[in-house]
Amino acid sequence: MIVLAAEKKGKVLHMSSKNIHETAIVAPGAKLGKNVEVGPYAIIGENVEIGAGTVIGPHVVIKGWTTIGKNNEIFHGASIGFEPQDLKFEGEKSYLFIGDNNTIRENATIHRGTADGGGETRIGNDNLIMAYCHVAHDCQLGSNIIMSNATNLAGHVVIEDHTVIAGMVGVHQFVRIGKMSMVGAHSKVVKDVPPYILVDGHPASVNGINVVGLRRNGVSPKMRREIKSAYKTLYRSKLNIDQAIEKMDQELDASEEIEHFLRFLRNASRGICR
């Protein structure tokens, strides 16, 4: 990392660089990697670190203790690393970590963590966060996630890998959304969404297995059959969740996918979408 800013008489100066527009402002303490591009009127704060090859679009503002990895693209008007919208927040030092190869579209907002939530918000790799999305304080996002336009995550939400969330979805605080699941457009998600499941509605309810997502992510036909059996045990039998977990644990193969499904259910403190 190299510092690409200068200071004179307490004022931040524009940098002379072919990769940084003359109207952009980069604070003295900011660290920008090789071939980072910063567009017109963008503002990069004092404690920001940006990895090589990342492109920052026009009017993007990045502040706070924010670390962004390599080869990301952040489109115009995005606000990254701002203070949490949490009345309990008292200005404590908190963090935002964003991985590699993410696309963050126009006017998205992503906030840092709070002391109550472990002090950090995290986003993994290869995610697409579309225009006007909001990722609140202390959210934990995995990798290969698609968040469609105007989807809003409240604080402390967890989203696992390869999840698809359609447009204009609202997700309640502390909800967890399991891997390879899909949430339909305009849904209100107030309970956990188990892995591999398709939910939709207001509030969101279960509409079956995310078969398309399983196929796209290379889940074998045999494993899809096992997931279908798990789904039937959980949703089509008259067993409660504990009884369904016990039955699945006894009858299904101890594969990675099924073990993850059972772990998720055991830790579903908010209850699950039904």
N, C-alpha and C positions, 0 to 999 in steps of 0.2 A: 504494500500500500504506500501511496505517496500523498502528501498534503498538497492540494491544488488550490490554495488561497493565500492571500496576503493581507496584512493589516497596516494601516497608517492612521495615526491619530485617532485610534479607537473605531475606525470605520472599515467595514468590509469592502474590498475593492473587487471589481470585475477582473477575471483572469484573462490573460492573453493565451488562448489555446484554440486550435482549430476544432476541438471537440466540445468546447464550452462557449455557448453563445455570449456575445458581448453584453447582453442585458441580464444574464443570469447572475445570481449572487451565491457564492460559495463561501461559507464561514471559514475562518482561519484554521480551526481544528478539524474540519471535515477531511476524511481520507477517501480518495477516489482511486480505484485500480486502473490498470492499463486499458486504454480505449473506451473509457466511460464517456458517454455523450450526455450533455446537459443542454436542454432546449431553451428557447427564449423565455425570459421572466421566471424561470424556475428558481427556487430558493432551497439551498441545502444547508442544514443547521450545523452547529458547532460539534455535536457528538455523533454525527452520522458517518457510517462507513459503507462504501458501495464497491462491490466486486467488479472485476474486469469484464468489459464487454456489455455492461448494463446501459440501457438507453433511458434517459429521463426526459420526458416530453415537456412541451411548453406549459408554463403556469403550474407545474407540479411543486408542491411544498413538502419537504421531508425534514422532520425535526426530531428532537428528543434523542434518547440513546437507542438509535435504530441501526441495525446491521442488515444490509442487503447483499445477497450473494452475487454470483456471476450470471451474465447473459440474461438478465431480466429485461422486460420492456414495460415501462410505466407511462401510460398515456396521459394526455393533457388534463389538467385540473385535479388530479388525484391528490389527496391529503394523507400523508403517511407519517405515523409516529407521533400523532398528537396526544394530548392528555386524555385520560379516560373520561367518559361521560358518566361518572359515578360520584354521588354526593359524599361518599366515604373517602374519596381520594383527597389527600392533603399535601400534594406536591412532592411526594416521595420519589426517589429515583426508581424508575421502572423501565422496562425494555421491550423492544420489538425485534424479532428475528425473522427474516424472510430468506428462504433458500435460493436455489438456482433455477434458471429457465422458467420463471413465472411470467405470465402476462397479466398485467393489472390495467384494466381499461378506464375510460374517461370518468372522472369525478368519483371514483371509488374512495372510500375512507377506511383507514385501518389504524386502530388505536393501540397504545402501549398497555401494559398490564397494571395491576394494582397489588398492594401488599397482601390483601386478602386472597388474591388469586395466584400467589407465587411470584408475582412481580414481573411476569412476562407474557406477551402474546407471541405465538409461533406459527409460521406458515412454512410448509415443506417445499418440495420441488415440483416443477412441471405442472403448476396449477393455472387455470384460467379463471380469473375473477373479472366478471364483465362490468359494464358501465353502471354506475350508481349503487354498487353493492356496498354494504357496510360490515366490517369485521370489528366487533367491539372488544373491549378490554379482556385479557386473559383467555381469549379463544385459542384453541389448539387445533390447527388444520394439518392434515397429513399431506400426501402427494397425489398428483394426477386427479385432482378434484376440479369439477366444473361448477361454478356458481354463476347462474344466469342473471340477467339484468335486474337490478333493483331488489335483489335478495338481501335481507337484513338479518345478521346474527346478533343476538343479545350477548351479554357477558358470559364467560366461562363455557361457551359451547365447544364441544369436541366433534370434529368431523374426520372420519377415518379415510384411508386411501381409496381412490377410484370411485368416489361418490359423485353423483350428478344431482344438482339442485336446480330445478327449473326457475323461471322468472317470478319475481314479486312474491317470494316466499318469506314468511316471518318465522324465526326460530327462537323459542323461549330460552331464557338463561338456564344454564346448567344441562341443557339437553345434549345427548350424544347421538350421533348419526353414524351407523355402522358401515363398514367398507362394502363397496359394490352395491350399495342401495341407491334408490332414486326417489326424489321427492317431487311430486307434480306441481305445476304452476299454481300460484295463488294460495298455496297451502299454509295453514297455521299449525306449526309443529310444537306441541306442548309436552310430549312424552318422547322417550327414546325410540329411535328407529333401528331395529335389529339389522345386522348385516344381511345383504342379498335380497332385501325386501323392497317392494314398491309401495309407497304410500301417497295418498292424495286426499285433499279435502280440507274442510274448515269446521272443526279441527281435523287434522290428518288421520286417516284410517287406512288399514292395510288393504291393498288391491291385488296382492299376489306376489310372486317371485319376480325379481328383475332379471328375467331370462336373457334379454338382449345384453345387459351389462355383463352377465356371467360369460356369455359367449365371446364378447369383445375382449374380455380380460383373460381368455384362454383357459377357463375352467372346463375340465374334461366332462364328457357326457356322463361318465360314472359318478363323478362328484356332483354334477347337477342333479342326478337322481337322489343322491344322499341328502342334498339340501332340500329337495322336494319332500322327502320323507320327514326331515326335521320340521319343515313348514307345516305339514299336515298334523304332526304331533302337537305342535304349539298352537295352531289356529283352528284345526278342524276337529280335534278331539275335545272332550269335555273336561280335560285335565286342567288344573291350575298351573301356574308357571313352575312352581317347585316340582310338581308331579311330572310335568312335561320334561323338565330338565333331567330328572331321574330316569325316565323312560328312554330319552335320547341317549343318555350316557351309557345305558345298558345295551341298547339295541343297534346303535349306529357305529360305523367304523371310527376309530380314534384318529381321524385325519386332522391336519392343521386347520382346515376350513371349519369342520364341525367343532373342534375344540375352541376355536375363536368364537363361534356362535354361542356355545354354552357359557364361555367366560363372560361374554357381553351380557347375556341374560342374567347371570348371577350378580352382576354389578349394576343392574338397571335400577338405581335408587328412585328414579322418578316414575317408574312404571314404563310399559312399552305401548306403542301404538297397537290398537286392536282392530 
